[in-house]
Amino acid sequence: MGRKRRRERRPDRDTRAPARPEQAEPRRLVKAEERRKAKYSEDRKRLERRRNVIGLLGVIPLGAWAVQLPFGPLDFIGIPARDGWLLVWAALFGSFLGLTIRLVLERRRFERGAANERPA
């Protein structure tokens, strides 16, 4: 007739209790929530680290602008040194601000997902 499945070949097949899927459901939900929290925590750490680095880099052009360095990062295209340093600082500050806004929005989305008991 053909080969029997492994579970059909087991000698204690009839004495075993059937699987209980109702017990597996809560464990699966708990694990899913743990994975969601771990992913959120990891993503948040990465964004915070990136934001800190950009914030630290933003101090350099601001300091160069404040002490009025005679050379600038955009001298090769004819932009005065003070304006060049200010432009670089504005770009870095915009990135810093964008990352801060993203952190706030992702925290809200995570909390809303936890309140609704579903992934964000």
N, C-alpha and C positions, 0 to 999 in steps of 0.2 A: 504494500500500500504506500509505502514511503517512510521517510524518517520522521520520528516523533520529535516534537519540540522538547526543549530541555525541561521546561516546567511540567510537561506531561510525563517525562521519564523519572522525575523525582519520586522516591518511594514514599515520602511523607506528604505527598501532594494533598491528600484529602484531610489530613489532620491539621494542616496550617490554617490560620485564620485569614480571611480575605483582607486585602489592603483597605485601609481606611482613608479615603481621600479627604474627609472632613478634618482630619488631624493635620494633613499636609498643607492645607490652605492657610492656616494662621502662621505656620512657620515660613511659608513662602512669602507672605505679606511682610513679616518681620524682616526677613532677609532682603527683600526688595527695598524696604525703608532704610535699612542699614547701608545698602549699596548707594542709594540716593544721597544719604547724608555724607558718605565717604567721598562721593564724586563732587558734591557741592563744596565740601571742605578743601579738597585738593584743588579745585578750580579757583576757589577764593584765595588760597595761599599763593597760587601762581600769579593771579591778577594783582594781589597786594604787593608781591615782590617786584613785579614789573612797574607798578605805580611808584614804589619807593625809589627804584633806580632812575626813572624818568624825573621824579621830583628832585633827586640829587643832581642829575645832569642839568636841570633847569637853573641851578644856582650859578653854574659856570658862565653862561652868557649874560646873566643878570649882573654878576660881579664885574665882568669885562666891560659891560655897558656903564656901570657905576664909576669905574676908575678911568673911563674914557681911553681905552687902549687905542693906539694909533692905527692898528690894522684890524680888519674885520673878516668874517667868514665869507662875505660876498663881495670882496674887493675886485675880484676878477670879472665881475659883470657891471662894475661901476656904481654899486650901491655904497654910500658912505658907511664908515665903520660903525658909528653909533646906531644907525638904522639897521645895519646887518645884524648886529648883536641883539637888537630888540626884536627883529623878525625871528631869529632862531629861538629866543626865549619865548615868544608868543606861540610858536609851533609846539615847543615842548610843554608849555603850560596848557595848551589846548588838549594835548594827549593826556596829560595828567588829569585834567578836568573830565575828559571823556571816560577814562578808566574809573574815576571816582563815581561818576553817574552810573556806569555799568555795574559796579559793585553794589550800589544801592538798589538798582532795579532787579538784579539777580537775587539779592537777599529777600526782597519783597516777593518775588516769584516763588522762591523756595518756601517761604513762610505760608504763602497762599496755597501752595501745593500740599503742605503739611496740614493746613486747616481743612482742606477739601479731601484729605486722605487719598490723594492720587499724586503721581509724579508731576513735577512742574514742567 
